[in-house]
Amino acid sequence: MNSFPIVGVYAALNVFILAWLAWSTGKLRRQHQVSIGDGGVPALIRVMRGHANAVENIPMFFILLIIAAAIGAPGFVLHGLAAVFTAGRAVHAWYFIQQDAPLRLRVVGFSATLLPMLVLAIGLLGHGLAQLFH
């Protein structure tokens, strides 16, 4: 089975999360009349950091997911890891967009981001080493 459509669905969903963060950043920029940088505005600093974190983590996850799909990882594994990751990114984004969000949302969001990335990294490392020394 071709698993790339699975990757495509979750990549698209994560682009929507990035768009949500970009829109939120733009909204605060207009509200506070800040065109470059953060202007020292705490709310803008916060949402920009959430956006940056998404930009730092989403690409690496999808590099790993594409490799896993290419080497034949089962679809249910790709779905499971990508669903947890995407939910984590959405919760993490929500935390940064909402100024009064409880810290536990950030912890839950980032944990749900990191766990699937580590599972993929460990799985790909194990698979790669097994292939190299087979």
Secondary structure, DSSP 8 states (H G I E B T S, - for coil): ---HHHHHHHHHHHHHHHHHHHHHHHHHHHHHT--SS-TT-HHHHHHHHHHHHHHHHHHHHHHHHHHHHHTT--HHHHHHHHHHHHHHHHHHHHHHHSTT--HHHHHHHHHHHHHHHHHHHHHHHHHHHHHHT-
